[in-house]
Amino acid sequence: MKLLLDTNALIWLGQDHPRLTRAARDAIAAPTTVTLFSIVSLWEAAIKARAHGLAADPADLRRRALGADLTMLALTPAHLDALAQAPMLHRDPFDHLLIAQAMAEDATIVTADRMFPRYPFRLLAL
């Protein structure tokens, strides 16, 4: 299985937050799972930390994720191609990029976002 953590899931994993469900933790820990986190989430955390005081340092998130054997996913032309094809059902640009990456990578996205179930991909809801 291939999972892509959305920004909240990435933050909650690093904080051992209770919003990250047992099902999500088990899926992430499964030996056959490849768990991805996106550079887009680090970008989002950096912007929200500066603009809104989000208590999530992007460098710390990256270190924790890599230390937990997660794989960082860069933004590629294939992701932008998927973005151009994805429906625009809401306006969050970071979500759009994460959705496009999940679609292009054939990954299940791990999210608590209530807008994501409207999109045509697999998700593990928190």
Sequence and secondary structure as in RCSB ss.txt:
>XXXX:A:sequence
MKLLLDTNALIWLGQDHPRLTRAARDAIAAPTTVTLFSIVSLWEAAIKARAHGLAADPADLRRRALGADLTMLAL
TPAHLDALAQAPMLHRDPFDHLLIAQAMAEDATIVTADRMFPRYPFRLLAL
>XXXX:A:secstr
 EEEE HHHHHHHHHT TTS HHHHHHHH TT EEEEEHHHHHHHHHHHHHH  S  HHHHHHHHHHTT EEE  
 HHHHHHHHHS   S  HHHHHHHHHHHHHT EEEE  TTGGGSSS EEE 
